């Protein structure tokens, strides 16, 4: 069964057909029941003049949506002509009212009221002229009121449609913003997980690769060294499994508000990190300056990962067996420096400067992203006298007054 909603949808889809049917209906009515003003109105015989004037009046309504102002002018002019020439109103009363309503719906408020009042005044002047200056006939004044009322009704409909359209647009933009925000958070989370996986795996896999090679070369010639290397391989394997387990536990507990948002790594584990590289054959000397104090977890993790990735890059690319790490606490930032005196091949050093270290060539990019994520700065490149330097400045909240006084004491 077809309901009112279906009819409205069909009418919106075929407006020209609807207006054509409306114009045809008005034309038939004008031929069946012409009348003259009066109280009550008087029916009169149909004449050729009425038919000739009614045809263009009704036909103009077909184009009322495309040219509303022109249709209002045409219907008002023909209505005034019919009233003066034939003293017949009929459809000539309805057409200007419909046209005034259409102008108000499809035009701005100022345009609608200007055109509506102009049409009402024009029709009123014609009615007054046709009545010989006598305004006592209520039929003439009623048409003027109808034109004004149609303008007011059309203005109200237009305002309501504009308000509904505004609400729909706001809802659409809000939904789009929510979708964009969700997509942005997904991308950020993917990048964070990618950094974590890279940082967790790169160092330990590098150690496993080096020690496995040592074990392969010494398995027959020096079994003791091979056994020690295999022990380091097992230790590095356990470490990477532990860190991957910690990362996976974070991913499994995303809905838990008390779940940690980062694996628990920080500069407190720097001694163990340096020891693991020493076991892999890289001698690391590190210094601490300034007044150490508790760090925000995000900064602590970023500093640890930058040191870890830098030492992994030194071990894999620099061609040296030594590196220096400097950790400096200042009142408003943490400065991390890693420097080596290596002489790796030109391709390796150029690759390092452009972010090609680590698994899949994302090591330098990951360090830069970690520094940026906490509002810090990152730079890396070859030094003027050789070697390669990584430097990161990570912002810190200012130390409390009590903490500074305690340190001074």
N, C-alpha and C positions, 0 to 999 in steps of 0.2 A: 504494500500500500504506500502511495506517495504522500508524504507529510509536508507541512509548511516549510520545513527546513530544505527539503528537496526542491520545492518550488522557488525558494529564494536563491538557492545555488544555481538553478537553471536560469533564472532571470539575470543573475550576475554574469553568467557565462555568455548570454546572448542578449545584451541590452538593446541592440538595434531592432531585434525581432519584437521585444516587449514594447518598445516605443512605437513601432509600426502598428501593432495591434491596438495600442492605446489611441493612436491617431485615427485609425479606421473606426473604432467604436465611437469616438467623439463625432466623427463626420456623419455616421449613421444617425446618431442622436440628433444632430443639428438638422438633418433632413426630416426626421420624424416629428420633432416637437419644437419648432421655432416659437418664441414668445417675445412679447414686448414688456417693458417695465411696467410695474403697477403693483397694487396691493389688493388682491393677489395678482401675479403676472397673468397676462392674457395670451392664449395661443392664437397664432395667426396663420393664414395659408402660406404654404411654401412658394417662394418666388425664385426666378432665375438669379436675381441679384444675391439672394441669401446663399444659394448653392455655389455661385462663383466666388463669393467672399469666404465661405466656410472651407472650401477645398484647400486653398493655400494656408489658411489658419491652422487647420488640422495637420497638413503635411509638414509644416514648420516644426511641429512637436517631435517628429522623427529625429531631428537633428539637435534636440535640446541639450543633450549631453556634450556634444562636440562644440557647438557654438551657443552657449546659453544666453549670453548678452544679446547676440543678434536675434535669436528666437524670441526673446522677451520684447525686443523693439518691434519685430514684425507682428507678433500676435497682438501687442497693445495697439499698434497703428491700425491693424485690420479691425480690431474690436471697436475702436473709435470711429472708423469709417462706416462700419456696419450700423452703429448706433445712430450716426448722423444721417446716413443715406436711406436705410431701410427701417430704422426704429426697431430693429430686432436685436435681441441679445443672444439667446440660445447658447451655443458652444462658445460664442465670443466672450462670455463671462468666464468660462472655465479655463480657456487657453492661457490668458495672461497670468492667472493664479498659479497654474502648473509651471509656467515658465519662470515666474518670480521665485517659486520654491526651488527650482533647479538652479537658478543663479545663486541663491543663498547657500545651497549645499556645495556647489562646485567652485565658488569664488571666495575671496577674502571678505571679512566682515564689512570693511568700508565700502568695497565695490558692491556687495550685495545690498546694503541699505541705501546707497546712492541710487542704484538702478531700481530698486523696489519703490522707493519714494517717488522717483521720477515717473515711473509707470503709473503709480497711483494718482499723482497730481495730473498727469496727462489724461488719464481716463476720467478723472473728476471734472477737469475743464471741458472735455468733450461732452460729458453727460450734462453739465450745466448749460453748454451751448445748445445741445439738442432739446433741452427742456425750456429753452427760452429764458434762461436766467433763473428758473425756479428750481430750488434745491430741496423742495419738500418731498419729492418722490424717494421713498426709502430704498427702492431697488438700486438706484444709482449710487447712493452713499454706501450701501452694503458691499458693492463690488470693490470700492476703494478700501474698505475695511478688510475684505478678504485678501486683497493683494498684500496689504501690510502684514496681516496675520500669516500668510504663506511665507513671507520673507522672514518673519520671526521664527516660524517653525523650521524652515530650512537652515537658518543660522544655528538653532539649537541642535539640530541633527549633525551639522558639520562640526560643531564644537565637541559633541559627544564622540563622533568618529575620530576626531583628532586626538582626544583624550585616550580612547581605547588604543589607537595606533601608537601613541606615546608609551603606554603601559606595555604593549606587546614588544616595542623596540627595546625598552629597558629590560624586560625579561629576557629577550634574545641576547642582548649585550651581556647581561649578568651570566647567562648560561655559557656564552662564548668565553667570558672571562674565567669562569670556573673551569671550563675545559682546558683553556690555555694554561691556567695555573696548575692544574693536575698534570698536564703534559710536561710543563717545566719542572715540576717536582720529580716526575718520573725520570726525566733526563738527568737531573742533578743526582738522584739516587743511583742511577746506572753509572754515572761518572765516579761517584764515591765508592761504589762497590768495585768498579774496575781498578781504581787506585789502590784500594785495599788488597785486592787479589794480586795485583802487580807487586806491591811492596812486600806482601807476605811471602810470595813465591820467589821473587827474583834473587834475593840474597841467598836463600837456602839452596835453591837449585844451582846457583853458581858454585857454592861450596861443594855440593854433591858432585857436580861435573868435574871440578878440579881434583877432588880427592879420589873419585873413581878413576880418573886418568892416572893419578899417582899410583894407586893400587894396581892398575893394569900393568904399569911399567915395572913395578918392583915385586910383583907377586912371586916370581921365581928367583930373582936375584937377592931380594931382601925381604923375606916374609914378615919380619917384625914391622918394618915400615908399612908394608901393605896392610897388615892387620890394624895398625894405628889409623891408616887412612880409611879403612872400612868402618872402624868405630866412629870416626868423624862423620862418615856418610850416614850411618844409622842415627847419630845424634841430630844431624841436620834434618833428616827425614822426620824424626819425632817432633822437632821444633815446628816444621812447616805444617805437620798434621795438627798440632796443638793450635797454631794460629788460625788455620783454616777452620778448625772446629769452633774456635771463638767467634770467627766471622759468621759462620753458619748459624750459630746459636742466636746471634743478633738478628739475622734475617728471619729466623723462625719465631721470634718473639716481638715482631713489629707491633702487635696489638697490645702488648703489655706496657702500660705507661711507665713502669719502673724498670723496664729493660734497658740495658746500656745501649747508647747510640753509637759507640765506637769501640773497637777492640781495645783492651786495657794495655796500651803501650805508651811509654814516655821516656824522658831523659833519665829516669831512675834506672832504666835497663841499659844505659850506655856502656857500662863496664862489661856486661855479658855480650853485648853486640861487638865491642872491640875485641873481646876474647875469641869470639867465633871467627872473626877475620884473621886474628893472629894464628889460629889453628889452621886456617886456609893458606897461610904464607904471606899475609899482608901485615906489616908492622904499622900500627896506628898509635900516634902520640896525640893525646888530647889535653887541652888546658881549659880551666874554668876561671873566669874573671867576673868581677862585680859581686853583688850580694845575692846569692840564690834565694828564691822564695817560691812558694807554691804557684804553679802555672795553671791557667785555664786548660781544661782537658783537651780542647781542640788545638790550642797552641802547642801543648806538650806532645800530642800525637804528631802534629805536623813537623815539629822540630826533629823528633825521633825518625820519622820516615825520610825526611830530607837527608839526615846523616846516613841512614841505612842505604838509601838509593845511591848517594854520592860515593860511599865506600865500595858498593857493588860495582859501580862504573869504573872506579879506580882499579879495582881488582881485575876487571875484564878487559879494559881498554887502554890503560895508561902505559903499560909496560914497565911499571916500577913496583917495588915491593914495600913502599913507605908512603904514608899520608899523614897529614896533620889536621886535627879537628879543634876548632876553638868555639867555646860557648861563652858568650858575654851577656851578663845581665845589666841593663841600664834602667834608669827610672821609668822609662815608658816603652821599652822594647827589648826583645831577645834577639841577639845577633848570632847567627850560626855561620861558621866559615869552615869549609873543607878544601884543602889544597894538597896537590901532589906535585912531585917533581918529575913526572913521567915524560916519556918521549915516544908516545904511541904514534902509529903511522898517521899520515895526513888525513886519510879517509876517516879513521876512527876519531880524530880530534875534531874534524869538521862536523862529523855526525853528532858528536857530543854537544857541540855548540848549538846545533839546531834541533836538539831534542831527540836524538836517535838512540840513546842509551836504553838498556833494560829490555825486558821481554816485549817483543813486538814493536820496539822503537818508541815507547811512550814514557821512558823514565824521566827525561828532562821536562817533558810536558806535564807529567804528573806532579813533579816537584813545584813547578811554577803554579799549577792549579791549587796545590795545597797551601802555598803561601798566599795566593789571592783569596782563597776561601776564608781565611782568618783576617783579611784586610792588610796583609803584609806585602813586601816587595821581594823579588827574586831576580838574581842575575848570575850568569855563569859564562865563562869563556877562558881562553888561554891567557896566561900572564905575560907581561912584557919580557921576562927573562926565562920563559919556558914554563912548563907545567900547566896545570889547569886549576881554576879556582871556582868554587861555588859559594855564593853568599846569599843569605836570606835574612831579612829583618821582619820579625813578627811582633805586632803591637801587643803591649801588656797593659793591664789596668795599673794606675799609679799605686806605688806602695803606700800603705797607711802611715799616718803620722807616728802612731805608736810603734809600728814596725821599724821605721827609720830611726827613732830615738833609741830603741832597743839595740839596733845594730851599732849605733854610735857608742853606746855604753859598753 
